[in-house]
Amino acid sequence: LPGVSHGMPRQEPREAFPPQLSRRELLSQYLLAAAHHRGDFTIIEKHRRYFPEAYRAIAEFFREGKIRADNPELDALCDAILLRASDFSEKEINEFQRYLEEEYAKEQRGTLAREIKDAESRGDEGALHDALQALSNFRSEA
């Protein structure tokens, strides 16, 4: 019955679904899962910079042979990644790498566009110059 504890300690309701992952997070998980499954971390080396920060930390845990993290949130991410472990083909890994790079670029362009718009709306010439310079630098790197 609702509101009746029947002598049991009250538990907080659990989320019905896990949190929604961004495409970048999901692709990072697939690449980390593939690297861990193969025991070959060279497949993520050039693409680690595109990982969200938490996934860069997990890459270090895995590289050191660890599968558990002291932080419960990172530990949950480790579990999710290990559950995705599979023998991905070279073609799949190459696609994950390419899509991860594209997602990173899309997010960076969006962030810089917001910074430019914010600087324009505030009339902040210095911040506008810095944001435009960062966009120019980003385009030349891509």
Secondary structure, DSSP 8 states (H G I E B T S, - for coil): -TT--TT--------SS-----HHHHHHHHHHHHHHHHT-THHHHTTGGGS-HHHHHHHHHHHTT----SSHHHHHHHHHHHHH-----HHHHHHHHHHHHHHHHHHHHHHHHHHHHHHHHHT-HHHHHHHHHHHHHHHHH-
